[in-house]
Amino acid sequence: MRADRVFAYGATAGLIGDRILGDPRRGHPVAAFGRAAAAVERSLWGDDRARGLLHTLVCAGGAAAVGALGARAVRSRPAAARIALTAAATWAVVGGTSLGREARAIGGALAAGDIEVARERLPHLCGRDPQALDGQQMARAVVESVAENTSDAVVGALVWGAAAGVPGMLAFRAVNTLDAMVGHKSPRYLRYGWASARLDDLAGWPGARLTAVAAVLAGPDRRGAVRAWRADAAAHPSPNAGPVEASFAGALGVRLGGTLAYGGRVEHRAVLNGEAGRPVEVADIERAVRLSRQVTWLALGACVAARLLVSRTTGTTRTTRTTRTARTTLRGRRG
């Protein structure tokens, strides 16, 4: 079976597995990678970019190597084995079901008026300081996290799976995890985490744009999504979160961005969809989760179609070259 079909079947099975099973409570592969990366950090940490670059290369390169070894081990096996590996890798790196589950848990607590429970659960979803947020601000934080993590935890992995198979998926998730661990601008990681943050920006670029496009197509307000993306995305400090959050804001008709608090550090960000949007309400959390799921399946379809198209185009080109070579050889013999 061709590699493009292996990816199509395997990625679809992996997403279905995530939808049914979600993340395991113990022994999750991403958590295991995080522990390994933390051990590497303890050995390498230094307040300079060179050590941080080495840390990134060791961890992300190690994840890619594991994927490459797995792909090589099943290369000569039946197609079912290759599909199973792709499905397992997809399930391991995507987190759409857990994302929606955590968002809904916080939304349920807010709807019940239990602010303290919502504050306890918010760190499971994002790095905001929950004690500095009221109910409306927590609802906004949840919608923003759903939007950003749809790109980081789902769509980006599918894009790199389509482009580079299992090694691409594992490497992307590793880079994204490293950015969450060391890519922030704290005194400890300002230099050490620079390489991880920049690599995450590069690796996340295509997935973020595909997420934004899918949000435009799937959202209830397409024109609003396009308008907010074009007008406000560039004002976001992240080159990838900007298009994603802006398109979600426009599609849902809400305002995102503004003042944020991270561990005692306050950031004043531009407001996304500020002119046309309204303040986020608790009910918008469920709307954002539904949009995230629609974006996921649209992105899978786009990745599968792109992989099939590239494979078909490449196969046609190879066939044409082979035909031309055969004709040239035949003419040479006749001459």
Secondary structure as UniProt FT lines:
FT   HELIX           3..21
FT   HELIX           29..44
FT   HELIX           49..73
FT   TURN            74..76
FT   HELIX           79..93
FT   HELIX           96..111
FT   TURN            112..113
FT   HELIX           115..121
FT   HELIX           122..124
FT   HELIX           130..132
FT   HELIX           135..150
FT   HELIX           151..155
FT   HELIX           156..182
FT   TURN            187..193
FT   HELIX           194..218
FT   HELIX           222..232
FT   HELIX           233..235
FT   TURN            239..240
FT   HELIX           241..252
FT   STRAND          256..262
FT   TURN            263..264
FT   STRAND          265..272
FT   TURN            273..276
FT   HELIX           283..334
//
